[in-house]
């Protein structure tokens, strides 16, 4: 029962960052500091704000998804140990807005990264 409540809280919090997130995609043991997401498609707008200044200014992020995301939070040692984030296969689709002047559609590229 507690695990189901934890999952609901994780889904509720992360839904603003992940499209269509449901409890079947989440595995969590919050008191142990572990959360895993599977087949996540991220909401682009909140991530654009986080990525502002890290990508070339002409690039626009169109889509971001990953097959697995694991987060480990060391609750008992937050000041001395880092939070660990492990990402499986990450797909990022970006467009270069410089091409808008010459073409009706934007040139888009998809990058796939694997850990």
C-alpha positions in Angstrom: 0.0 0.0 0.0 2.8 2.4 0.9 4.6 1.5 -2.4 1.4 2.4 -4.4 1.2 5.8 -2.6 4.9 6.5 -3.3 4.4 5.7 -7.0 1.4 8.1 -7.1 3.5 10.8 -5.6 6.3 10.2 -8.1 3.9 10.2 -11.0 2.2 13.3 -9.7 5.4 15.3 -9.4 7.1 14.1 -12.6 4.0 14.5 -14.8 4.9 18.1 -15.5 8.2 16.9 -17.0 7.1 13.6 -18.7 4.3 13.2 -21.2 1.6 10.7 -20.4 3.5 9.2 -17.4 1.7 6.4 -15.7 2.4 4.2 -12.7 3.4 1.2 -14.9 6.4 3.2 -16.1 7.7 3.9 -12.6 9.5 1.7 -10.1 10.2 3.5 -6.9 11.6 2.8 -3.4 11.6 6.4 -2.1 12.8 5.6 1.4 15.8 3.8 -0.2 16.3 6.7 -2.5 15.7 4.8 -5.7 13.4 5.8 -8.6 13.4 4.3 -12.1 11.4 5.4 -15.2 11.0 3.4 -18.4 10.0 4.6 -21.8 9.7 8.3 -20.9 8.9 11.1 -23.4 9.8 14.4 -21.8 7.8 17.6 -22.0 10.0 19.9 -24.0 9.0 23.3 -22.6 10.3 22.8 -19.0 13.5 21.2 -20.4 14.1 24.1 -22.8 14.3 26.4 -19.9 16.8 24.1 -18.2 18.9 23.9 -21.4 18.9 27.6 -22.1 22.4 28.7 -22.7 23.8 25.2 -23.1 22.9 24.7 -26.7 23.7 26.9 -29.7 21.2 29.7 -29.7 19.9 28.7 -33.2 18.9 25.2 -32.1 15.4 24.4 -30.9 14.7 21.2 -29.0 11.7 19.4 -30.6 11.6 16.1 -28.6 13.5 14.2 -25.9 12.9 10.6 -24.8 14.7 7.8 -23.1 14.2 4.1 -22.5 15.4 4.1 -18.9 16.2 6.7 -16.3 17.4 5.7 -12.8 17.9 8.2 -9.9 19.6 7.3 -6.6 19.4 9.8 -3.7 21.6 9.1 -0.7 19.1 10.4 1.9 21.4 9.7 4.8 24.4 11.4 3.3 23.1 14.3 1.1 25.9 16.6 2.1 28.7 14.1 1.5 27.5 12.0 -1.4 26.1 13.0 -4.8 22.8 12.1 -6.3 23.3 9.6 -9.1 21.4 9.8 -12.4 21.8 7.0 -14.9 20.3 7.3 -18.4 19.8 4.4 -20.8 19.2 5.2 -24.5 18.5 8.9 -24.9 16.9 10.4 -28.0 17.1 14.1 -28.7 15.5 15.8 -31.7 16.7 19.3 -32.5 16.1 21.8 -35.3 18.5 24.5 -36.5 16.4 27.7 -36.9 18.8 29.2 -39.4 17.2 27.1 -42.1 13.8 28.7 -41.6 14.7 31.7 -43.8 15.4 29.5 -46.8 13.0 26.5 -46.4 9.4 26.1 -45.4 10.2 23.3 -43.0 13.0 23.3 -40.4 15.9 21.0 -40.8 15.8 18.5 -38.0 18.3 16.1 -36.6 17.9 13.2 -34.2 20.7 12.2 -32.0 20.6 8.9 -30.1 23.0 8.3 -27.2 23.5 5.1 -25.3 25.2 4.6 -22.0 
